[in-house]
């Protein structure tokens, strides 16, 4: 069973079914004795190199009896040469059904031709009459050549992996393809990445600083949302800055690897410090992993969170010993993991066939001795604290004796005893820190461990050993002799054959469940959601409804553990689906309700009393313009929200629900159609599962 099949069993799917069942009259009651038949395009964009067939649906208002509908195929494309079709002259709509579909698969001859057309034209027949609407009598599909540049569905899928999905579109744009999708189509994957890595870092702390300076009381989540939404200026008079979605996406991935959370008392009110920690990850997103690991270890927020700030050397007389919290997690979660790994991510085995642990209790004790002597760095405030600048080292409280990290006979190191500096500059302690970070960075399990974690955050929860191995090779050497180049690693992840191969769309083990927070960002960006004052003040909205909010992971293991496997078919197949750990009957329904309220009333309307200028509302003008052409509206939303993966059955169910919203039902039927379409697609499994 694949991820989508598993996902269909969720209560959200049942809620949608109940909604539709309540909204629609039964098909047995909707029989039209005239049997007026019409045709619509479910997908009118076909490419020789992408496995998304063109689909045309034949529809009738009733469902009684079989109807054999006649049609002709014409256009510049040649059947059985340029494409094949599941039917060529007659299509039967069976008894009990209101719709049937003809699919058109490109042959992929790769000949350089202009865009070809397939025209499906309804013809008269027995037992039905033809629609009088011209666009529903003859439907045109466009067949494009294969290309080194991606098509819209391929580009949309890439943006869901690499950024926050397709964005909103301009009313001046005549087609249904969002502008950021068109950018990927024009630049190609490599070109888009090259452009992204050159963009300046979109830091989050400036808005927090502005808020503190002018007493605006904005939470740090507002800065996070402003950045992921690509707001060009964070505050009045602030510097206009181009959006950097790839870096923001990488920063978020790193924040789920190097977790620091405001759920602990010492950080709950430290917005500037937490924002500076996140900015450190953003700044290092395209840098070197070794530098990121070192900066994580030295940041005071991590020092508070994993309690090595204020850690002092052992005092046998007093019976005190260094805290081991950070020492354990820096090995287990931040660098090498629990088990020694081969380059392809598989576990190394001892002579007895057992996996080999990366560390022992003795190793934790030795590492804890390194992380002593660290305190708040200057300049200190009136409380003697500084949550923004790196911690400082004092040799006087640092353990300066010899330390043995891992097994020196393999990949361990012996840190020599060092003298205390005079005056105490902490130089000896910092030498220990650097040696320790180097030890972790150069550990042979570090490249496959980190490579797998990042692949899981961007592309698939169950990467093949070959995929991990290819990314590991780049981590070990970026092609220029540099180890740990995160920019090169990210490129390798996103451009890997498995990430880009369209055949993986039909794989039962490839893909991932999209995190609730990232789905919500996609939903907000897709319809240019914004407030009148330009700020995204979400407070705890997403945490309350989605069980996920930036800066607020419930533990150092993130919102979900990377090895989590839900009981049932996924676990039985030996697969993992980490994101499902925060989904249950309550959060699944709460998430659907949150999206409904966000679409209808604003993303933050339920969460605090605020003037209308702060309501974050969807705009959706291009969608509203399509409200009277429901098939076209569906094609656009299918591309924007699911990357064009909505199956015909879902198209039909949602489309019929929309068509019952008419001027006679609602005076604002266009807006209600658009809202309902977005809501129903956003609760479909295809929106929540990325293949």
Secondary structure, 3 states (H helix, E strand, C coil): CCHHHHHCCCHHHHHHHHHHHHHCCCHHHCCCCCCEEEEEEEECEEECCCCCCEEEEEECCCCCCCEEEEEEEECCCCECCCEEECCCCEEEECCCCCEEEEEEEECCCCCCCCCEEEEEEEECECCEEECCCHHHCEEEEEEECCCCCCCHHHHHHHHHHHCCCCCCCCCCCCCCCCHHHHHHHHHHHHHHHHHHHCCCCCCCHHHHHHHHHCCCCCCHHHHHHHHHCCCCCCCCCCCCCCCCHHHHHHHHHHHHHCCCCCCCCCCCCCHHHHHHHHHHHHHHCCCEHHHHHHHHHHEHHHHHHCCCCCCCCCECCCCECCCCHHHHHHHHCCCCCCECECCCCCECECCCCCECECCCHHHHHHHHHHCCCEECCCCCCCCCCCCCCECEECHHHCCCCCEEECCCCCCCEEECCCCCCCCCCCHHHHHHHHHHHHHHHCCHHHHHHHHHHHHHHHCCCCCCHHHHHHHHHHHHCCCCCCCCEHHHHHHHHHHCHHHHCHHHHHCCCCCEECCHHHHHHHHHHHCCCECCCCCCCCCCHHHHHHCCCCCCCCCCCCCCCCCCCCCCHHHHCCCCCHHHHHCCHHHHHHHHHHHHHHHHHCCCCCCCCCCHHHCCECCCHHHHHCCCCHHHHHHHHHHHHHCCCCCHHHHHHHHHHHHCCCCCCCCCHHHHHHHHHHHHHHCCHHHHEEC
